[in-house]
Amino acid sequence: MLGRHKKKTEIPPDFGILSGACGLPKSVGVSGDNYICRKLSRSSYVAAVADGMGTGRIASGCSKFVLESLYQLLRVGLSPLDAISSVNAALPLNMTSECFSTVDLAVFDLTGGSCSIYKAGGAPTVIQRGTRAGILKMPALPVGIIEKPDIKYTTFPIEHGDRYFFLTDGITESPPPDNHLTWATELILRYPEESPRAISERILWNATARYGEYERDDMTVVTLQVV
């Protein structure tokens, strides 16, 4: 009599991610900002924001190429650093016009309970834990400018309830100047229970109001919440 094979019980990850995002182009037309929020595997999640240099369709095509290439490279097993380096090398070969793009990449290990953030020219990120919120700045050059990409990164443990706010410079550089993004951190702490989509919209419209009569840039907000 053949023995029965017992099915292995898969242990669910300890963490999950909720996401919400919104954006607004500089003027009527196409935004140069793009983003992705997707699972890489059962136990890992990736979010990325790219701001293509310039405006309109050329900038949008550049940032879309960067994001889709990054995701596919991560899916086949490349490390984030190698994936960003590969995209940096591929840009001049695959784009018909000069193409530079910022990269903000977050990779979550939902079983191990960690987040790794990689930046190449990305704007500051706001991180909230409980009643505290701060900004993460890692100045670096966008991809596509130099042969060896300038990538900054950090890894840290995550906790349930953490919120991460990835912003493009149309948000962070809204006038008047605020290098510490006090207006954004105060707003985030004022609405701790709002969904990722709702708080993203609130940040976007507050940034829009700050511009007043000034010409604004493309604006994008991506919010991730650890659950």
N, C-alpha and C positions, 0 to 999 in steps of 0.2 A: 504494500500500500504506500502510495506516494505521500510524503509529508507535506503539510500545508506551510506555505511561506507566509510568515506574519508581515503585515504591512508596517513599514516604519512610520511612526507617528512624528509628523513634522511639528517642531516647536515654533509657535508664532513669534515674530520679532517683539522685543520689549517696547519698541517705540513705533509711532507712525507720524506722517507729515500731512498737515492740511495746507493747501496753498490757495492764494487768491492774488490777482494782479489786475492792473489797469494801466492805460497809457494814453497820451495825447500827442499828436504830431505838432511840429513847430507852426505849421500853417496848414491850410486845406491841402491834403495830399497824403503821402506815405511817410511814416516815421522811420528814421534810421535806427531806432532802438528795436530790439527783438529779445524774446526770452523763451525758455523752456522750463517746465516743471514735470519731471517724469520719473518713474521707477526704473532703476537699472536692473534690479533683481528683486527677489522676495525680501531681501534684507538690506537693500541699499537704494537710496533715492538721490536724484541729482536735480539741481536747479542752476540755471545759468542765465546771465543777462549780458548782452553785447550791444555796444553803442558804436555803430559804424560812423567813421569820420566823414563829414560832409552832410548833405541833405538828400531827401527824396529817395528815388528808386535805387540809385547807385549805393548809397549808404545802407539802405535796407537789404539789398542783395548781399553786400559784404557781411553784415552782421548775421544774416540767416545762414550763409555758408559756414561761418565760424561755428555757430551753435549746432547745426546738423552734423558737421564733421566731428566736432567734439563728442557729441553723444554717441555716434557710431563707433568712434575709436575707443571710447570707454566701454561700450557694450562688448567689444571683442577682446577686452582685457588689458588695454594699455593703462598705465598709471596716469593720473591727471597731469603730472608734469610732462610726461612723454606725449600725451595727447595734445596739450597746448603747443608744445614744441613742433609737433608734426603739422598742426594747423598753421603755425607761423611760417613753416617752410612751404606749405601748399598754396598759400594766398597768392603770391606773385605768379604761380603757374596756372591757377584756375580762374583768376578774375581778369577780365578784359581791360579794366582800368585800375589805376592805383588804388589800393585798398588797405586801410588801417581800421582796426576795431579794438575797443576795450573788451576785456573778458572779466566777468565776475562769476566764479564757479564755486558751488557748494556741493560737497559730496557727504551724505549722511550714512553712517553705519548704524542701522536700526536695531541690530542685535548687540553690537559692542557698545553702543551708546556714545558715539562721537560724531563730530562734524569737522570737516576739513574745508577751509576756504582758501581759494587761489585767486589772486588778482593780477591782471596785466592792464594797468591803466584805469581800473574801475574806480568809481566814486566811493566815498565812505559808506560803510554798511552800519545800520543801527541794530544793536542786539539788546533785547529786553529779557530780563529774568526777574520775576516777581515785581517788586516796586522800584526796581532800578533799571536804567537804560543808559547805554553808552555807545560810542561810535568806534568802529574799527577802520583805521586808515592804514593802507599799505601802498604808498606811492610807487608806481612802476610805469613803464612805457607800454602803450598798446601793442598788440601783435601786428606783424606786417611791416614794422619800421626797421628793425635791425635783424641781422642773421641769427643771433642767439637771443631768444626772447627774454625779457626782463620780467620774471615771475616771482611774486612774493606769496607766501602761504603760511598758514597756521592751523593747528589742530587742537581741539579742546573737547571735554565731555559735554553732553547735552543733558537736559532735565525736562521732564514733562512740564508743559506750559511755556517753555521758552518761545520767543518770537524773533524772527530774523527779517530785517527789512532791507532788500537790495534795491538801490536807487540809481538812476542815471544822473549825470551832472545837470540836466535840466531841472531836476528837483533840488539837488544839494547846493546849486549855485544861484538859486532864486534870490533876488534882491529883497531887502538889503543884506549885505554880507553877514554870514553867521558861521564862522569856522567850526564851531562846536555843535552846530545843528540843534541848538537849544529849542527852537520853535518846534522841530520835529519830535524830539525826545519828550517834550512836555505834552504834546498832542497824543503821542503813543501811550504815555502813562495815564492820561486822562480817560482813555477808552480801552481798558484792559480786557473787556469781555467781547469786543466787537470781532466779527469773523474776519479772516484774512482779506477777503474781498472788500468788506465794508471799510476797514481801516486803511486799505490801499487807496480807495476812492477819497477818503477824508484827507489823507496826506496830499494826494494829487491836487485836489481843489484848493487846499490851503496854499500850496506852492503856486498855483495859478493866480490866486488873489494877491500874493506877495509881489508878482511882477507888475501889477497895475497896468500902466501904459507902456512899460518897457517891452521890447521884443523878447519873446521867450524861445527856448530851445525845445527839442523833442523831450518829452517827460515820460518816465516809466517807473512804476513801483511794483515790486514783487514781494509779497509777504508770505512767510512760511511759519507755521506753528507746530511745535512738537507736541504730540498727544500720546 
